[in-house]
Amino acid sequence: RAVKWVHDVIPDAPYAITEDFMNKLFNEYNIDYIIHDDDPCLLPDGTDAYALAKKAGRYKQIKRTEGVSTTDIVGRMLLCVRERSASDSHNHSSLQRQFSHGHGQ
């Protein structure tokens, strides 16, 4: 919700997109396309997570921005929470240290 390009957040969205959920996205939330970067997104059984959207012509692929990864960002946030809960006596914010470590300013 804090990202300026986000209009709405869909709570409890499943990782595996079913046909019913995909139709809900298009009909109730008025989403035009499902968009993902060019990294493969596979389900545990090895199938393409976006196969239904692709088949429906409602999928757009964008080029991945090197060095920008939501997976890495979430991982660092979780490490901060774990570190903070282990020891709350730091002089500097553990969140600030984790995000600035090795990433410049």
MODELLER restraints for C-alpha pairs under 7 A, 6 or more apart:
rsr = mdl.restraints
at = mdl.atoms
rsr.add(forms.Gaussian(group=physical.xy_distance, feature=features.Distance(at['CA:1:A'], at['CA:8:A']), mean=6.91, stdev=0.5))
rsr.add(forms.Gaussian(group=physical.xy_distance, feature=features.Distance(at['CA:1:A'], at['CA:9:A']), mean=6.48, stdev=0.5))
rsr.add(forms.Gaussian(group=physical.xy_distance, feature=features.Distance(at['CA:16:A'], at['CA:43:A']), mean=6.80, stdev=0.5))
rsr.add(forms.Gaussian(group=physical.xy_distance, feature=features.Distance(at['CA:16:A'], at['CA:49:A']), mean=5.90, stdev=0.5))
rsr.add(forms.Gaussian(group=physical.xy_distance, feature=features.Distance(at['CA:17:A'], at['CA:49:A']), mean=6.67, stdev=0.5))
rsr.add(forms.Gaussian(group=physical.xy_distance, feature=features.Distance(at['CA:19:A'], at['CA:52:A']), mean=6.84, stdev=0.5))
rsr.add(forms.Gaussian(group=physical.xy_distance, feature=features.Distance(at['CA:25:A'], at['CA:31:A']), mean=5.68, stdev=0.5))
rsr.add(forms.Gaussian(group=physical.xy_distance, feature=features.Distance(at['CA:26:A'], at['CA:32:A']), mean=6.35, stdev=0.5))
rsr.add(forms.Gaussian(group=physical.xy_distance, feature=features.Distance(at['CA:32:A'], at['CA:58:A']), mean=6.76, stdev=0.5))
rsr.add(forms.Gaussian(group=physical.xy_distance, feature=features.Distance(at['CA:33:A'], at['CA:58:A']), mean=4.69, stdev=0.5))
rsr.add(forms.Gaussian(group=physical.xy_distance, feature=features.Distance(at['CA:33:A'], at['CA:59:A']), mean=5.27, stdev=0.5))
rsr.add(forms.Gaussian(group=physical.xy_distance, feature=features.Distance(at['CA:33:A'], at['CA:60:A']), mean=6.42, stdev=0.5))
rsr.add(forms.Gaussian(group=physical.xy_distance, feature=features.Distance(at['CA:34:A'], at['CA:53:A']), mean=6.87, stdev=0.5))
rsr.add(forms.Gaussian(group=physical.xy_distance, feature=features.Distance(at['CA:34:A'], at['CA:58:A']), mean=6.20, stdev=0.5))
rsr.add(forms.Gaussian(group=physical.xy_distance, feature=features.Distance(at['CA:34:A'], at['CA:59:A']), mean=4.84, stdev=0.5))
rsr.add(forms.Gaussian(group=physical.xy_distance, feature=features.Distance(at['CA:34:A'], at['CA:60:A']), mean=6.26, stdev=0.5))
rsr.add(forms.Gaussian(group=physical.xy_distance, feature=features.Distance(at['CA:35:A'], at['CA:59:A']), mean=5.83, stdev=0.5))
rsr.add(forms.Gaussian(group=physical.xy_distance, feature=features.Distance(at['CA:35:A'], at['CA:60:A']), mean=4.83, stdev=0.5))
rsr.add(forms.Gaussian(group=physical.xy_distance, feature=features.Distance(at['CA:35:A'], at['CA:61:A']), mean=5.72, stdev=0.5))
rsr.add(forms.Gaussian(group=physical.xy_distance, feature=features.Distance(at['CA:36:A'], at['CA:60:A']), mean=6.77, stdev=0.5))
rsr.add(forms.Gaussian(group=physical.xy_distance, feature=features.Distance(at['CA:36:A'], at['CA:61:A']), mean=5.29, stdev=0.5))
rsr.add(forms.Gaussian(group=physical.xy_distance, feature=features.Distance(at['CA:36:A'], at['CA:62:A']), mean=6.18, stdev=0.5))
rsr.add(forms.Gaussian(group=physical.xy_distance, feature=features.Distance(at['CA:37:A'], at['CA:61:A']), mean=5.41, stdev=0.5))
rsr.add(forms.Gaussian(group=physical.xy_distance, feature=features.Distance(at['CA:37:A'], at['CA:62:A']), mean=4.64, stdev=0.5))
rsr.add(forms.Gaussian(group=physical.xy_distance, feature=features.Distance(at['CA:37:A'], at['CA:63:A']), mean=5.40, stdev=0.5))
rsr.add(forms.Gaussian(group=physical.xy_distance, feature=features.Distance(at['CA:37:A'], at['CA:64:A']), mean=4.99, stdev=0.5))
rsr.add(forms.Gaussian(group=physical.xy_distance, feature=features.Distance(at['CA:38:A'], at['CA:61:A']), mean=6.00, stdev=0.5))
rsr.add(forms.Gaussian(group=physical.xy_distance, feature=features.Distance(at['CA:38:A'], at['CA:62:A']), mean=6.04, stdev=0.5))
rsr.add(forms.Gaussian(group=physical.xy_distance, feature=features.Distance(at['CA:38:A'], at['CA:63:A']), mean=5.55, stdev=0.5))
rsr.add(forms.Gaussian(group=physical.xy_distance, feature=features.Distance(at['CA:38:A'], at['CA:64:A']), mean=5.83, stdev=0.5))
rsr.add(forms.Gaussian(group=physical.xy_distance, feature=features.Distance(at['CA:41:A'], at['CA:48:A']), mean=6.08, stdev=0.5))
rsr.add(forms.Gaussian(group=physical.xy_distance, feature=features.Distance(at['CA:41:A'], at['CA:49:A']), mean=5.67, stdev=0.5))
rsr.add(forms.Gaussian(group=physical.xy_distance, feature=features.Distance(at['CA:42:A'], at['CA:48:A']), mean=4.76, stdev=0.5))
rsr.add(forms.Gaussian(group=physical.xy_distance, feature=features.Distance(at['CA:42:A'], at['CA:49:A']), mean=5.21, stdev=0.5))
rsr.add(forms.Gaussian(group=physical.xy_distance, feature=features.Distance(at['CA:43:A'], at['CA:49:A']), mean=5.54, stdev=0.5))
rsr.add(forms.Gaussian(group=physical.xy_distance, feature=features.Distance(at['CA:53:A'], at['CA:59:A']), mean=5.27, stdev=0.5))
rsr.add(forms.Gaussian(group=physical.xy_distance, feature=features.Distance(at['CA:76:A'], at['CA:98:A']), mean=6.48, stdev=0.5))
rsr.add(forms.Gaussian(group=physical.xy_distance, feature=features.Distance(at['CA:80:A'], at['CA:94:A']), mean=5.87, stdev=0.5))
rsr.add(forms.Gaussian(group=physical.xy_distance, feature=features.Distance(at['CA:80:A'], at['CA:95:A']), mean=5.27, stdev=0.5))
rsr.add(forms.Gaussian(group=physical.xy_distance, feature=features.Distance(at['CA:80:A'], at['CA:98:A']), mean=6.65, stdev=0.5))
rsr.add(forms.Gaussian(group=physical.xy_distance, feature=features.Distance(at['CA:84:A'], at['CA:94:A']), mean=6.52, stdev=0.5))
